[in-house]
Amino acid sequence: MKKLILTLALCAAATAADAQMYFGDQKEAADSAFLMLAQTPPMGWNSWNKFGCDVSEKLVKEMADAMVATGMKDAGYEYLVIDDCWQVGRDAEGYIQVDAERFPSGMKALADYVHSKGLKLGVYSCAGSETCQGRPGSRGYQFQDARTYANWGVDYLKYDWCSNEGQNAEAAYKTMSDALKQCGRPIVFSICEWGENEPWKWGKGIGHLWRITPDIRDCYQCLFDWGGVGVLDIVDKMADLYPYAGPGHWNDAEMLEVGNGGMTHDEYVTHFSMWCMLAAPLMSGNDLRNMSKETIDILTNKEVIAVNQDKLGKQGIRFMDMGDHEIWAKPLADGEIAICFLNRADTPWKLDYDWKHQTMYFARDISFRKHVYDVRDLWQHKNIGTTDSNLKAEIPAHGVLMVRLSPKK
């Protein structure tokens, strides 16, 4: 009898050890898969800036169609993210309920439609008990919600910070991160706690991107006492955060306002250029169904987007600050460099830049003077000289000159 008990005990111990090893391997694999998402800044569309709570199945389908028809999908945009107000309650078992009037086919059918277009679907929730618009949040339901999203076919989760009730931000976001890692589907996790708790210091491994400011407003530079910020205000906040960005973990400069009408053409070019220099996610926030040619040309500029999506994954650095005039530099793969001359002034900048008497240093003191470079204007789509001669241009008020330097062969 003693031998039998001993044998059973040994078998039970072996079984427990095998199970622990199995589940440990499963968790490690899930964590690794999660970390491999968003190796370049995510690109897509979000409903909030233009439509607020006015979201519906019909709207998202039309946006999916427009993303394909306008060339945005071909330019790299892939996520369609439904922001707040798609959810209306929970059932008796706690499952989140979709607004049946606005989404009559259900979220699974909508995800299938989006996927049929070669695109991906995102949804919104909140770390608090309620979302920012008073809809049910995910607090206390994180693992249930994550499994629900996976069953629907969701590919992206934006997770807000309203009604947080004094939670520890890192712990709150880690709980949902753990839930997503175990849900059985790869889902990009967007941390949206507005930079209040310095998520760049703890977000890596928890999320793939994290907001660094309050909500963006459709203006070049503006501050609101209720939290909105303009393009230059976000750029200034991003400037010192470059050490925290890289493949799979990005500083989120907020959604794009390009095409929403609050800025001039030159200001929208600056907005888009700087988001690309800063390796920020490119989430358009306009009506894709009714874009002007100028808006499409900005949002689908593949040469500028290539700077954003560069595989090296470096965030640009403000290497020279001359007040109204700034020079930003972003190291790229294959020894190339993106340079953006930013004119913050209300008057044009008559640039006469002598490459030979300037040395650009990046995070690891990489100098560009070791080579002669071809200089390509990424908005004019043409080469405009080499670094053997001065760069001369007139940069409009609130505008940029964005160039790519390639070692001359």
C-alpha positions in Angstrom: 0.0 0.0 0.0 2.8 2.4 0.9 4.5 1.7 -2.5 1.2 2.4 -4.3 0.7 5.7 -2.4 4.3 6.7 -3.2 3.9 5.8 -6.9 0.6 7.8 -7.1 2.3 10.7 -5.4 5.2 10.6 -7.8 2.9 10.4 -10.8 0.8 13.4 -9.5 4.0 15.4 -9.0 5.2 14.6 -12.5 1.8 15.5 -13.9 1.8 18.8 -12.1 5.4 19.5 -13.2 4.5 18.7 -16.8 1.4 20.9 -16.7 3.4 23.7 -15.2 6.0 23.3 -17.9 3.3 23.2 -20.6 1.4 26.2 -19.4 4.7 28.0 -18.8 5.7 27.4 -22.4 2.3 28.5 -23.6 2.5 31.8 -21.6 6.1 32.4 -22.9 4.9 31.8 -26.5 2.0 34.2 -26.0 4.2 36.9 -24.4 6.7 36.6 -27.3 3.9 36.8 -29.9 2.5 39.9 -28.2 5.9 41.6 -28.1 6.4 41.0 -31.9 3.3 43.1 -32.8 3.6 46.7 -34.0 7.3 46.4 -35.1 6.6 49.7 -37.0 4.2 52.4 -35.8 0.6 51.3 -36.4 -1.2 53.0 -39.2 -5.0 53.3 -39.6 -8.1 55.3 -38.9 -10.0 56.2 -35.7 -13.5 57.5 -35.5 -13.3 59.9 -32.6 -11.8 63.1 -34.0 -14.4 63.5 -36.7 -17.5 61.5 -35.5 -17.3 61.4 -31.7 -20.2 59.1 -30.5 -21.8 59.0 -33.9 -20.4 55.5 -34.8 -22.2 52.7 -36.6 -21.7 49.5 -38.6 -22.5 51.5 -41.8 -19.9 54.1 -41.1 -17.1 51.6 -40.4 -17.9 49.6 -43.6 -17.9 52.8 -45.6 -14.6 53.8 -44.1 -13.1 50.4 -44.9 -14.3 50.8 -48.5 -12.8 54.3 -48.7 -9.5 53.2 -47.2 -9.1 50.9 -50.1 -10.5 53.1 -52.8 -8.4 56.2 -51.9 -5.1 54.4 -51.9 -4.7 54.6 -48.1 -4.5 50.8 -47.7 -1.9 50.6 -50.5 0.1 53.3 -48.6 0.1 51.2 -45.4 -3.0 52.0 -43.4 -4.7 48.9 -42.0 -6.5 49.4 -38.7 -10.1 50.8 -38.5 -10.7 51.6 -34.8 -14.1 52.3 -33.4 -13.7 54.7 -30.5 -16.2 55.2 -27.6 -19.9 54.7 -27.7 -20.2 51.3 -29.5 -21.1 49.6 -26.2 -24.3 50.0 -24.3 -24.2 47.6 -21.3 -23.5 44.0 -20.1 -25.7 41.0 -20.0 -26.6 38.9 -16.9 -23.3 37.0 -17.3 -21.2 40.2 -17.6 -20.6 40.1 -21.4 -20.2 43.4 -23.0 -23.1 44.3 -25.3 -22.9 46.1 -28.6 -25.4 48.8 -29.6 -27.8 46.7 -31.6 -29.4 49.7 -33.4 -26.1 51.0 -34.7 -24.4 47.6 -35.2 -27.3 45.4 -36.2 -25.1 42.6 -37.6 -22.9 42.4 -34.5 -19.2 43.0 -34.1 -18.1 39.6 -35.4 -19.8 40.2 -38.8 -18.3 43.7 -39.0 -14.8 42.3 -38.3 -15.4 39.7 -41.0 -16.3 42.5 -43.5 -13.2 44.6 -42.5 -11.0 41.5 -42.8 -12.4 40.8 -46.3 -11.0 44.1 -47.4 -7.5 43.1 -46.2 -7.8 45.4 -43.2 -8.0 45.0 -39.4 -10.6 46.1 -36.8 -10.0 47.9 -33.6 -12.3 48.8 -30.6 -12.2 51.0 -27.6 -12.6 50.4 -23.9 -11.5 52.0 -20.7 -9.5 50.9 -17.6 -12.1 52.5 -15.4 -15.6 51.4 -14.5 -17.0 53.7 -17.3 -15.6 55.0 -20.5 -15.2 58.7 -21.1 -18.7 58.9 -22.5 -20.3 57.0 -19.6 -20.5 53.6 -21.3 -19.4 50.4 -19.5 -15.6 50.2 -19.0 -13.6 47.1 -18.5 -12.6 47.3 -14.9 -13.4 43.9 -13.3 -14.1 42.4 -16.7 -10.6 42.5 -18.3 -10.2 38.8 -19.1 -13.8 38.3 -20.1 -13.6 41.4 -22.5 -10.3 40.3 -24.0 -11.8 36.8 -24.8 -14.8 38.5 -26.3 -12.7 40.8 -28.5 -10.7 37.7 -29.6 -13.9 35.8 -30.5 -15.2 38.8 -32.5 -11.9 39.0 -34.5 -10.7 42.3 -33.1 -7.1 43.2 -33.9 -6.5 46.4 -31.9 -7.6 47.8 -28.5 -7.5 51.5 -27.5 -7.8 51.6 -23.7 -8.7 54.9 -22.1 -8.3 56.2 -18.5 -11.6 57.8 -17.5 -13.4 56.8 -14.3 -10.1 55.2 -13.1 -11.1 55.7 -9.5 -7.5 56.2 -8.3 -6.1 53.0 -9.7 -2.3 52.5 -10.2 -2.0 53.1 -13.9 0.8 50.6 -14.5 -1.0 47.8 -12.7 -4.3 48.6 -14.4 -2.8 48.5 -17.9 -0.8 45.4 -17.0 -4.0 43.5 -16.1 -5.5 44.2 -19.5 -2.2 43.4 -21.1 -2.1 40.0 -19.4 -5.7 39.4 -20.5 -4.8 40.2 -24.2 -1.7 38.0 -24.1 -3.9 35.1 -23.0 -6.9 35.7 -25.2 -5.7 33.5 -28.1 -5.5 36.3 -30.7 -2.8 38.9 -31.5 -4.3 42.3 -30.5 -2.3 45.5 -30.6 -2.7 47.3 -27.2 -2.9 51.1 -27.2 -2.4 52.7 -23.8 -4.4 55.9 -23.6 -3.8 57.5 -20.2 -2.8 60.8 -21.6 0.8 60.8 -20.3 -0.4 61.5 -16.7 1.7 58.7 -15.2 4.7 58.7 -17.6 3.8 55.5 -19.4 6.9 55.7 -21.5 8.8 54.6 -18.4 6.8 51.5 -17.8 4.7 50.8 -21.0 7.2 48.6 -22.9 6.1 45.0 -22.7 2.7 46.1 -21.4 1.4 48.0 -24.5 2.6 48.7 -28.0 2.0 52.5 -27.9 1.1 55.0 -25.2 -0.3 58.5 -25.4 1.9 61.2 -24.1 -0.5 64.2 -24.0 -4.2 65.0 -23.6 -6.4 65.0 -26.7 -5.2 66.7 -29.9 -7.1 69.6 -31.3 -7.3 70.6 -34.9 -4.9 73.6 -34.5 -1.2 74.4 -35.1 -0.6 75.6 -31.6 -3.2 76.0 -28.9 -3.8 75.1 -25.3 -7.2 74.6 -23.6 -7.9 74.6 -19.9 -9.9 71.5 -20.4 -7.0 69.5 -21.8 -6.7 69.9 -25.6 -3.4 70.6 -27.2 -2.2 71.6 -30.7 0.4 70.1 -33.0 3.4 72.1 -31.8 2.5 71.4 -28.2 2.6 67.7 -28.9 5.9 68.0 -30.8 7.5 69.8 -27.9 6.3 67.1 -25.5 7.6 64.3 -27.8 11.0 65.9 -28.3 12.7 64.4 -25.2 11.0 61.0 -25.3 13.0 59.5 -28.1 14.9 57.1 -25.9 11.7 55.2 -25.1 10.6 54.5 -28.7 11.4 51.5 -30.8 10.0 48.4 -32.6 7.0 47.2 -30.6 6.8 50.2 -28.2 6.0 53.7 -29.5 5.3 57.1 -28.1 1.8 58.0 -29.4 1.5 61.6 -30.5 -2.3 61.2 -30.8 -4.5 60.8 -33.9 -4.0 62.9 -37.0 -6.2 65.9 -37.7 -5.2 66.1 -41.4 -8.3 67.0 -43.5 -10.5 68.2 -40.7 -10.4 71.8 -41.7 -8.8 73.6 -38.7 -5.4 74.2 -40.2 -3.8 75.4 -43.4 -2.4 73.1 -46.0 1.2 73.9 -44.9 0.3 73.3 -41.3 -1.2 69.9 -42.2 2.0 69.0 -44.1 4.0 70.0 -41.0 1.7 67.9 -38.8 2.1 64.8 -41.0 5.8 65.3 -41.5 6.6 65.7 -37.8 4.5 62.6 -36.9 6.6 60.7 -39.4 9.8 62.1 -38.1 8.8 61.2 -34.5 8.0 57.6 -35.4 4.5 58.2 -34.1 1.5 56.0 -35.0 -0.4 57.3 -38.0 -4.1 57.1 -37.2 -6.1 59.3 -39.4 -9.1 61.0 -37.8 -10.9 62.5 -40.8 -13.8 61.4 -43.1 -12.1 59.1 -45.6 -15.2 59.2 -47.8 -14.9 62.9 -48.6 -11.3 63.8 -48.9 -9.8 66.5 -51.1 -7.0 65.7 -53.4 -4.7 67.7 -51.2 -5.7 65.7 -48.1 -5.2 62.4 -50.0 -1.8 63.5 -51.2 -0.7 64.3 -47.6 -2.0 61.1 -46.1 -0.7 58.8 -48.8 2.8 60.3 -49.4 4.7 57.0 -49.5 8.1 58.7 -49.3 7.2 60.5 -46.1 5.5 57.4 -44.7 8.6 55.4 -45.4 10.4 57.6 -42.9 7.8 56.7 -40.3 7.8 53.0 -41.1 11.6 52.7 -41.3 12.7 49.3 -39.9 15.4 50.8 -37.7 12.6 52.2 -35.5 14.3 55.4 -34.3 12.4 58.4 -33.2 13.6 61.7 -34.6 15.6 64.1 -32.5 15.5 67.9 -32.4 19.2 68.3 -32.9 19.2 72.1 -33.5 16.8 74.6 -31.8 17.1 78.2 -33.1 13.8 79.4 -31.6 11.4 79.8 -34.6 13.6 77.6 -36.7 14.4 74.0 -35.8 16.3 71.1 -37.5 15.2 67.5 -36.7 17.1 64.4 -37.7 16.0 60.7 -37.8 18.5 57.9 -38.4 17.2 55.4 -41.0 18.2 51.9 -42.0 21.0 51.4 -44.5 22.9 54.5 -43.3 20.3 57.0 -44.5 19.1 60.0 -42.6 15.8 62.0 -42.7 16.1 65.7 -42.0 13.2 68.0 -41.3 13.6 71.8 -41.3 10.7 73.1 -39.2 9.6 76.7 -39.5 7.5 77.6 -36.5 7.5 81.3 -37.4 4.6 83.3 -38.9 7.0 84.4 -41.8 8.9 82.4 -44.4 12.4 81.0 -43.6 14.9 81.8 -46.3 17.1 78.7 -45.7 20.8 78.7 -46.8 22.2 75.6 -45.1 25.9 74.7 -45.4 26.1 71.0 -44.9 29.9 71.0 -44.8 30.2 73.2 -41.7 27.6 71.3 -39.7 27.9 68.0 -38.0 24.7 66.1 -37.0 24.9 63.9 -34.0 22.4 61.4 -32.9 21.9 59.3 -29.8 25.2 57.5 -30.4 27.2 60.3 -31.9 26.6 59.2 -35.5 28.1 61.9 -37.7 26.8 62.4 -41.3 30.0 64.1 -42.5 31.7 60.7 -43.3 29.8 60.7 -46.6 28.6 62.8 -49.4 24.8 62.4 -49.5 22.2 62.9 -52.2 19.4 65.2 -50.9 15.9 64.2 -51.9 12.9 66.5 -51.2 10.2 64.1 -49.9 7.3 66.4 -50.7 8.4 67.5 -54.2 9.5 63.9 -54.9 12.8 64.8 -56.5 16.5 65.1 -55.7 17.6 68.7 -55.0 21.4 68.4 -54.8 24.0 66.8 -52.6 25.6 67.7 -49.3 28.6 69.1 -51.3 26.7 72.3 -51.8 24.5 74.5 -49.7 20.8 73.7 -49.4 18.7 76.8 -50.4 15.0 77.0 -50.1 12.2 79.2 -48.8 10.1 77.3 -46.2 6.7 78.8 -45.8 5.3 80.0 -42.4 4.4 77.1 -40.2 5.9 74.8 -42.9 8.6 72.3 -43.3 11.3 71.1 -45.7 11.7 67.4 -45.3 14.5 65.6 -47.0 16.1 62.2 -47.1 19.9 61.9 -47.2 21.3 58.8 -49.0 25.0 58.1 -49.2 26.1 58.9 -52.7 27.3 55.9 -54.7 
